[in-house]
Amino acid sequence: MKASEWLERGNQEIDPIDSFSNYWRGFNNLYFGVANGPERDKIRVFLCRNISEENADTILQSHANEISYLLSQPVIDMRGNGRDTAGNIQAFNNENNSLLKLQEVFMIIYQVRCNLEHGQKSPNRDRDILLCQNASPLVGDIISRNI
């Protein structure tokens, strides 16, 4: 499936976790081939190449509530390595460049995705549902701007 098809599936989905998964698949379709190396680097490169600072600022403003939730407390890397997204939250708060801020938000969203895809999220846990619910509109917005 292409990004537009995953976007449509995400738009039709009622369950926030399934919606997020579909949006992420569409986003993955867009960024996967843009660079070599780790997935986080591919995401950053994709955003740099495809989102202007002006558009990044618009995205940050139009999704301020969702971003506020994603920044409200670190997302723990559920692999048990002691890592979390506190550094991304700090970088977001210290950054003035909207595009770099957006990249930090997407590093947080990527951690949500990793935890979900590796079976560490629960469809019955409020925090997990809210993380997916707040991440989905941002991912969907990026797809919409790039198809």
Rosetta blueprint (number, residue, H / E / L):
1 M L
2 K L
3 A H
4 S H
5 E H
6 W H
7 L H
8 E H
9 R H
10 G H
11 N H
12 Q H
13 E L
14 I L
15 D L
16 P H
17 I H
18 D H
19 S H
20 F H
21 S H
22 N H
23 Y H
24 W H
25 R H
26 G H
27 F H
28 N H
29 N H
30 L H
31 Y H
32 F L
33 G L
34 V L
35 A L
36 N L
37 G L
38 P L
39 E H
40 R H
41 D H
42 K H
43 I H
44 R H
45 V H
46 F H
47 L H
48 C H
49 R H
50 N H
51 I L
52 S L
53 E H
54 E H
55 N H
56 A H
57 D H
58 T H
59 I H
60 L H
61 Q H
62 S H
63 H L
64 A H
65 N H
66 E H
67 I H
68 S H
69 Y H
70 L H
71 L H
72 S L
73 Q L
74 P L
75 V L
76 I E
77 D L
78 M L
79 R L
80 G L
81 N L
82 G L
83 R L
84 D E
85 T L
86 A H
87 G H
88 N H
89 I H
90 Q H
91 A H
92 F H
93 N H
94 N H
95 E L
96 N L
97 N L
98 S H
99 L H
100 L H
101 K H
102 L H
103 Q H
104 E H
105 V H
106 F H
107 M H
108 I H
109 I H
110 Y H
111 Q H
112 V H
113 R H
114 C H
115 N H
116 L H
117 E H
118 H L
119 G L
120 Q L
121 K L
122 S L
123 P L
124 N L
125 R L
126 D H
127 R H
128 D H
129 I H
130 L H
131 L H
132 C H
133 Q H
134 N H
135 A H
136 S H
137 P H
138 L H
139 V H
140 G H
141 D H
142 I H
143 I H
144 S H
145 R H
146 N L
147 I L
